[in-house]
Amino acid sequence: MGLADGAVSHVHHLLASGIDLPVREELVASFTSGYSLLDPTQPETGSTDSTYRLRINIAPAQLEATES
């Protein structure tokens, strides 16, 4: 049995056990097409980084390494 076969078997077992798994459409609808905040405690301002889908909402100086 290959890895994919094992995964399908596992999902079938979960379904047979009565576990309510979301359907594909529900999962896709829950995805966000926007940008996540680098610091979620700060306002939604600043530039965006399309590579990482981030809104850089902190000062660049805060990103630099600090010595402790």
Order of alpha helices (4+ residues) and beta strands (2+ residues): alpha-alpha-beta-beta-beta-alpha
